[in-house]
């Protein structure tokens, strides 16, 4: 009797506290998004990954630590969820931008279909979700 074993689609990447880790996180997510057929949302997803990873790097990762990027499709491949886990304190919130910075979560709010923050010990998980859109 042959049994079909379904492997989990969740993918995770641990990123060290380095500036170049944001580009690595983006490339990691790009590969998964394209393999899963979400090309129509690729730019939106990658922009949000950049913002969440940068926020983790600048505000959520204490020295000597890193952050985790997790990406997974929803049941039936109807959507996609991206999570960035860090061990820092505080809860991120959308705020009025000041000067050159402060627009990250405004962009996530604008391009993702949903986003939020969940507590974990230590730290937090900032996540965003994207509904599948037809490819053009």
N, CA, C and O of each residue as an XYZ file, in Angstrom:
544
protein
N       0.836     -1.168      0.000
C       0.000      0.000      0.000
C       0.891      1.244      0.000
O       1.745      1.403      0.872
N       0.689      2.110     -0.967
C       1.448      3.353     -1.038
C       0.693      4.462     -0.326
O      -0.485      4.710     -0.585
N       1.392      5.110      0.565
C       0.802      6.250      1.256
C       1.468      7.516      0.763
O       2.681      7.569      0.563
N       0.654      8.526      0.573
C       1.193      9.818      0.187
C       1.528     10.587      1.454
O       0.676     10.778      2.322
N       2.756     11.019      1.550
C       3.182     11.808      2.690
C       3.245     13.258      2.239
O       3.966     13.598      1.300
N       2.490     14.102      2.911
C       2.472     15.512      2.569
C       3.453     16.254      3.469
O       3.286     16.291      4.688
N       4.458     16.834      2.867
C       5.458     17.572      3.632
C       4.950     18.973      3.950
O       4.250     19.581      3.140
N       5.296     19.479      5.109
C       4.863     20.843      5.434
C       5.528     21.839      4.485
O       6.687     21.676      4.105
N       4.777     22.869      4.111
C       5.293     23.866      3.196
C       5.964     25.026      3.921
O       6.604     25.862      3.284
N       5.829     25.087      5.227
C       6.425     26.177      5.994
C       7.934     26.180      5.800
O       8.591     25.141      5.878
N       8.468     27.368      5.546
C       9.914     27.517      5.409
C      10.394     28.556      6.403
O       9.721     29.556      6.650
N      11.573     28.306      6.975
C      12.131     29.214      7.970
C      13.584     29.508      7.663
O      14.318     28.655      7.163
N      13.987     30.735      7.970
C      15.378     31.161      7.798
C      15.774     31.968      9.016
O      15.113     32.949      9.359
N      16.851     31.559      9.673
C      17.396     32.344     10.778
C      18.374     33.354     10.198
O      19.254     32.998      9.415
N      18.217     34.603     10.580
C      19.068     35.685     10.080
C      19.869     36.283     11.230
O      19.316     36.619     12.277
N      21.160     36.410     11.029
C      22.019     37.041     12.026
C      21.843     38.553     11.995
O      21.375     39.103     10.998
N      22.200     39.202     13.039
C      22.056     40.663     13.165
C      23.125     41.362     12.317
O      24.132     41.856     12.824
N      22.866     41.382     11.023
C      23.741     42.052     10.056
C      22.871     42.748      9.025
O      21.785     42.266      8.703
N      23.333     43.874      8.505
C      22.542     44.614      7.509
C      22.234     43.774      6.279
O      21.131     43.858      5.739
N      23.168     42.981      5.835
C      22.941     42.188      4.617
C      21.918     41.071      4.825
O      21.495     40.426      3.865
N      21.521     40.843      6.080
C      20.534     39.791      6.333
C      19.171     40.133      5.725
O      18.400     39.228      5.408
N      18.862     41.416      5.559
C      17.578     41.811      4.971
C      17.504     41.336      3.522
O      16.473     40.814      3.098
N      18.571     41.508      2.764
C      18.602     41.031      1.381
C      18.491     39.502      1.340
O      17.823     38.953      0.464
N      19.134     38.829      2.269
C      19.034     37.368      2.338
C      17.619     36.908      2.656
O      17.144     35.925      2.088
N      16.944     37.609      3.557
C      15.559     37.280      3.901
C      14.651     37.472      2.690
O      13.778     36.649      2.416
N      14.871     38.563      1.978
C      14.073     38.857      0.787
C      14.259     37.762     -0.268
O      13.279     37.304     -0.856
N      15.478     37.345     -0.510
C      15.752     36.317     -1.519
C      15.165     34.966     -1.099
O      14.643     34.225     -1.932
N      15.252     34.656      0.177
C      14.675     33.426      0.720
C      13.158     33.379      0.461
O      12.627     32.368      0.002
N      12.481     34.483      0.763
C      11.032     34.554      0.574
C      10.687     34.568     -0.913
O       9.702     33.955     -1.324
N      11.486     35.258     -1.718
C      11.246     35.293     -3.170
C      11.193     33.877     -3.744
O      10.300     33.554     -4.527
N      12.132     33.051     -3.359
C      12.185     31.676     -3.866
C      10.897     30.924     -3.534
O      10.317     30.272     -4.403
N      10.452     31.011     -2.290
C       9.236     30.306     -1.877
C       8.008     30.838     -2.607
O       7.183     30.064     -3.093
N       7.888     32.161     -2.684
C       6.721     32.787     -3.320
C       6.602     32.346     -4.780
O       5.509     32.033     -5.253
N       7.714     32.324     -5.480
C       7.681     31.917     -6.886
C       7.396     30.428     -7.036
O       6.650     30.030     -7.930
N       7.979     29.599     -6.173
C       7.718     28.157     -6.236
C       6.256     27.840     -5.952
O       5.713     26.881     -6.499
N       5.617     28.633     -5.107
C       4.227     28.387     -4.742
C       3.237     29.071     -5.678
O       2.028     28.954     -5.479
N       3.721     29.781     -6.688
C       2.839     30.383     -7.675
C       2.168     31.678     -7.247
O       1.053     31.965     -7.682
N       2.822     32.459     -6.408
C       2.272     33.734     -5.955
C       2.946     34.916     -6.647
O       3.084     35.986     -6.054
N       3.361     34.731     -7.883
C       4.105     35.782     -8.593
C       3.339     37.100     -8.676
O       3.955     38.166     -8.694
N       2.015     37.048     -8.725
C       1.216     38.275     -8.834
C       1.363     39.162     -7.591
O       1.102     40.363     -7.658
N       1.772     38.587     -6.475
C       1.941     39.356     -5.228
C       3.410     39.542     -4.854
O       3.707     40.063     -3.779
N       4.317     39.132     -5.709
C       5.730     39.120     -5.366
C       6.239     40.472     -4.876
O       6.876     40.541     -3.825
N       5.974     41.535     -5.607
C       6.483     42.854     -5.203
C       5.932     43.279     -3.849
O       6.672     43.804     -3.017
N       4.639     43.059     -3.618
C       4.033     43.406     -2.330
C       4.686     42.625     -1.195
O       5.036     43.192     -0.160
N       4.845     41.328     -1.395
C       5.421     40.464     -0.364
C       6.853     40.884     -0.063
O       7.229     41.008      1.103
N       7.655     41.102     -1.097
C       9.064     41.437     -0.876
C       9.230     42.799     -0.206
O      10.126     42.968      0.621
N       8.395     43.758     -0.543
C       8.438     45.053      0.132
C       8.161     44.873      1.624
O       8.866     45.436      2.461
N       7.144     44.096      1.950
C       6.797     43.881      3.353
C       7.873     43.092      4.098
O       8.166     43.389      5.256
N       8.457     42.102      3.449
C       9.562     41.353      4.066
C      10.713     42.311      4.383
O      11.287     42.257      5.471
N      11.046     43.178      3.441
C      12.121     44.148      3.667
C      11.831     45.021      4.867
O      12.707     45.250      5.702
N      10.601     45.512      4.959
C      10.239     46.402      6.061
C      10.244     45.678      7.402
O      10.769     46.202      8.384
N       9.667     44.481      7.455
C       9.615     43.744      8.715
C      10.999     43.289      9.160
O      11.325     43.359     10.345
N      11.812     42.826      8.221
C      13.176     42.400      8.570
C      14.021     43.596      9.021
O      14.799     43.480      9.968
N      13.873     44.728      8.357
C      14.612     45.930      8.755
C      14.187     46.376     10.147
O      15.031     46.736     10.967
N      12.887     46.355     10.419
C      12.415     46.721     11.756
C      12.975     45.788     12.817
O      13.395     46.239     13.883
N      12.985     44.493     12.533
C      13.549     43.535     13.484
C      15.027     43.830     13.718
O      15.495     43.839     14.856
N      15.735     44.066     12.659
C      17.167     44.332     12.740
C      17.461     45.597     13.548
O      18.344     45.601     14.405
N      16.719     46.663     13.269
C      16.987     47.950     13.916
C      16.399     48.075     15.314
O      16.988     48.735     16.169
N      15.254     47.458     15.564
C      14.538     47.692     16.813
C      14.284     46.454     17.658
O      14.000     46.581     18.849
N      14.377     45.263     17.081
C      13.944     44.079     17.806
C      14.994     43.047     18.127
O      14.715     42.081     18.838
N      16.203     43.231     17.617
C      17.226     42.203     17.815
C      18.356     42.753     18.686
O      19.138     43.593     18.241
N      18.437     42.274     19.927
C      19.548     42.702     20.781
C      20.883     42.203     20.222
O      20.917     41.222     19.481
N      21.971     42.872     20.573
C      23.302     42.428     20.116
C      23.538     40.948     20.427
O      23.177     40.453     21.495
N      24.148     40.264     19.471
C      24.457     38.853     19.638
C      23.315     37.907     19.308
O      23.461     36.690     19.420
N      22.186     38.458     18.902
C      21.037     37.618     18.563
C      20.682     37.801     17.100
O      21.369     38.515     16.369
N      19.613     37.154     16.677
C      19.151     37.267     15.300
C      17.644     37.255     15.268
O      16.983     37.388     16.298
N      17.111     37.094     14.083
C      15.659     37.020     13.921
C      15.324     35.887     12.965
O      16.163     35.445     12.180
N      14.093     35.430     13.046
C      13.634     34.305     12.242
C      12.581     34.793     11.262
O      11.657     35.516     11.634
N      12.727     34.390     10.005
C      11.719     34.672      8.987
C      11.020     33.356      8.670
O      11.665     32.357      8.353
N       9.697     33.370      8.760
C       8.899     32.181      8.445
C       7.901     32.580      7.357
O       7.281     33.641      7.434
N       7.753     31.735      6.360
C       6.783     31.977      5.282
C       6.047     30.677      5.014
O       6.643     29.600      4.973
N       4.726     30.800      4.830
C       3.938     29.601      4.557
C       2.663     29.972      3.814
O       2.079     31.031      4.043
N       2.240     29.079      2.915
C       0.951     29.300      2.246
C      -0.167     28.848      3.176
O       0.044     28.010      4.053
N      -1.343     29.402      2.982
C      -2.502     28.968      3.756
C      -3.058     27.692      3.147
O      -2.624     27.255      2.081
N      -4.016     27.106      3.833
C      -4.650     25.890      3.344
C      -5.215     26.127      1.948
O      -5.866     27.140      1.693
N      -4.960     25.194      1.061
C      -5.461     25.303     -0.300
C      -4.731     26.347     -1.134
O      -5.179     26.701     -2.224
N      -3.605     26.840     -0.622
C      -2.786     27.840     -1.343
C      -3.605     29.088     -1.695
O      -3.370     29.708     -2.732
N      -4.561     29.459     -0.840
C      -5.394     30.645     -1.094
C      -4.719     31.934     -0.656
O      -5.152     33.025     -1.027
N      -3.676     31.813      0.118
C      -2.992     32.991      0.617
C      -1.597     32.646      1.103
O      -1.140     31.508      0.993
N      -0.943     33.643      1.635
C       0.449     33.510      2.051
C       0.640     34.301      3.333
O       0.101     35.400      3.473
N       1.398     33.755      4.265
C       1.688     34.435      5.529
C       3.196     34.547      5.699
O       3.933     33.584      5.486
N       3.636     35.724      6.080
C       5.046     35.984      6.379
C       5.126     36.410      7.832
O       4.355     37.260      8.277
N       6.058     35.825      8.575
C       6.268     36.198      9.971
C       7.736     36.535     10.180
O       8.618     35.902      9.599
N       7.989     37.534     11.011
C       9.346     37.854     11.442
C       9.338     37.813     12.962
O       8.637     38.589     13.611
N      10.125     36.903     13.522
C      10.208     36.687     14.963
C      11.494     37.335     15.471
O      12.569     37.120     14.910
N      11.378     38.135     16.547
C      12.585     38.677     17.159
C      12.483     38.565     18.669
O      11.414     38.263     19.199
N      13.579     38.804     19.361
C      13.604     38.628     20.812
C      13.640     39.955     21.567
O      13.892     39.975     22.772
N      13.393     41.048     20.877
C      13.411     42.359     21.518
C      12.096     42.699     22.181
O      11.069     42.070     21.926
N      12.144     43.694     23.028
C      10.948     44.153     23.724
C      10.170     45.149     22.891
O      10.565     45.507     21.782
N       9.068     45.583     23.445
C       8.252     46.600     22.798
C       7.361     46.015     21.728
O       7.606     44.926     21.207
N       6.314     46.771     21.411
C       5.386     46.356     20.357
C       5.383     47.411     19.261
O       5.208     48.597     19.541
N       5.574     46.992     18.024
C       5.561     47.954     16.926
C       4.149     48.477     16.675
O       3.156     47.787     16.909
N       4.092     49.704     16.196
C       2.807     50.320     15.862
C       3.009     51.272     14.695
O       4.088     51.839     14.524
N       1.975     51.441     13.903
C       2.011     52.409     12.814
C       2.073     53.790     13.454
O       1.326     54.090     14.385
N       2.965     54.619     12.949
C       3.104     55.970     13.497
C       3.275     56.973     12.375
O       3.508     56.611     11.221
N       3.157     58.219     12.729
C       3.374     59.291     11.757
C       4.874     59.351     11.480
O       5.669     59.473     12.412
N       5.268     59.266     10.210
C       6.704     59.270      9.883
C       7.369     60.589     10.264
O       6.779     61.665     10.168
N       8.612     60.461     10.696
C       9.429     61.629     11.020
C      10.697     61.552     10.200
O      11.413     60.552     10.257
N      10.986     62.590      9.439
C      12.206     62.617      8.644
C      12.232     61.506      7.619
O      11.247     61.260      6.922
N      13.376     60.834      7.533
C      13.579     59.792      6.521
C      12.977     58.443      6.906
O      12.703     57.626      6.027
N      12.767     58.195      8.179
C      12.324     56.869      8.597
C      10.892     56.853      9.081
O      10.168     57.842      8.975
N      10.496     55.702      9.617
C       9.196     55.575     10.235
C       8.050     55.194      9.319
O       6.889     55.292      9.717
N       8.348     54.760      8.101
C       7.287     54.426      7.154
C       7.064     52.923      6.986
O       6.164     52.507      6.256
N       7.872     52.114      7.650
C       7.829     50.670      7.440
C       6.465     50.048      7.634
O       5.967     49.370      6.735
N       5.847     50.260      8.786
C       4.550     49.637      9.032
C       3.430     50.304      8.251
O       2.408     49.672      7.981
N       3.600     51.559      7.886
C       2.632     52.196      6.978
C       2.618     51.460      5.643
O       1.556     51.225      5.067
N       3.795     51.100      5.160
C       3.882     50.353      3.896
C       3.304     48.954      4.041
O       2.584     48.483      3.160
N       3.615     48.290      5.146
C       3.057     46.951      5.378
C       1.540     47.029      5.421
O       0.855     46.198      4.824
N       1.016     48.018      6.120
C      -0.435     48.193      6.211
C      -1.060     48.445      4.830
O      -2.167     47.986      4.552
N      -0.344     49.174      3.974
C      -0.861     49.509      2.646
C      -0.795     48.339      1.666
O      -1.687     48.197      0.830
N       0.235     47.499      1.746
C       0.442     46.465      0.731
C      -0.009     45.065      1.141
O      -0.335     44.250      0.277
N      -0.033     44.772      2.432
C      -0.506     43.460      2.891
C      -2.025     43.520      3.065
O      -2.590     44.595      3.266
N      -2.669     42.377      2.986
C      -4.107     42.331      3.210
C      -4.452     42.372      4.700
O      -5.520     42.847      5.083
N      -3.547     41.874      5.529
C      -3.696     41.903      6.977
C      -2.308     41.901      7.589
O      -1.359     41.406      6.981
N      -2.182     42.451      8.793
C      -0.923     42.366      9.523
C      -1.219     42.489     11.011
O      -2.289     42.950     11.410
N      -0.270     42.076     11.813
C      -0.456     42.186     13.251
C       0.801     41.796     14.001
O       1.844     41.516     13.412
N       0.670     41.787     15.319
C       1.779     41.466     16.211
C       1.290     40.448     17.224
O       0.201     40.595     17.780
N       2.085     39.420     17.467
C       1.789     38.415     18.482
C       2.952     38.368     19.453
O       4.111     38.479     19.051
N       2.645     38.205     20.724
C       3.704     38.083     21.715
C       4.323     36.704     21.698
O       3.671     35.724     21.338
N       5.564     36.631     22.083
C       6.268     35.363     22.285
C       7.310     35.614     23.357
O       7.594     36.765     23.687
N       7.877     34.568     23.897
C       8.862     34.729     24.961
C      10.183     34.171     24.479
O      10.261     32.975     24.197
N      11.222     34.974     24.372
C      11.175     36.431     24.519
C      10.755     37.088     23.207
O      10.872     36.478     22.144
N      10.278     38.299     23.273
C      10.062     39.110     22.081
C       8.664     39.088     21.520
O       7.672     39.074     22.248
N       8.614     39.084     20.185
C       7.350     39.220     19.462
C       7.472     38.636     18.067
O       8.569     38.364     17.578
N       6.321     38.451     17.439
C       6.236     38.048     16.045
C       5.399     39.098     15.328
O       4.266     39.372     15.722
N       5.956     39.680     14.284
C       5.203     40.603     13.443
C       4.907     39.841     12.158
O       5.809     39.289     11.528
N       3.639     39.819     11.779
C       3.222     39.009     10.636
C       2.396     39.833      9.657
O       1.822     40.865     10.005
N       2.358     39.345      8.432
C       1.466     39.936      7.426
C       0.989     38.823      6.510
O       1.670     37.815      6.320
N      -0.205     39.028      5.943
C      -0.815     38.020      5.089
C      -1.234     38.637      3.763
O      -1.577     39.816      3.675
N      -1.191     37.798      2.740
C      -1.512     38.211      1.376
C      -2.484     37.211      0.780
O      -2.236     36.005      0.805
N      -3.580     37.704      0.249
C      -4.526     36.849     -0.457
C      -4.006     36.644     -1.877
O      -3.367     37.522     -2.456
N      -4.292     35.482     -2.415
C      -3.876     35.182     -3.786
C      -4.646     36.085     -4.744
O      -5.853     36.279     -4.594
N      -3.952     36.623     -5.710
C      -4.572     37.391     -6.799
C      -4.200     36.712     -8.092
O      -3.116     36.139     -8.200
N      -5.077     36.763     -9.078
C      -4.769     36.115    -10.346
C      -3.543     36.748    -11.005
O      -3.357     37.964    -10.957
N      -2.724     35.918    -11.611
C      -1.575     36.415    -12.376
C      -2.087     37.115    -13.628
O      -3.081     36.697    -14.222
N      -1.406     38.173    -14.020
C      -1.801     38.915    -15.227
C      -0.884     38.593    -16.376
O      -1.061     39.122    -17.474
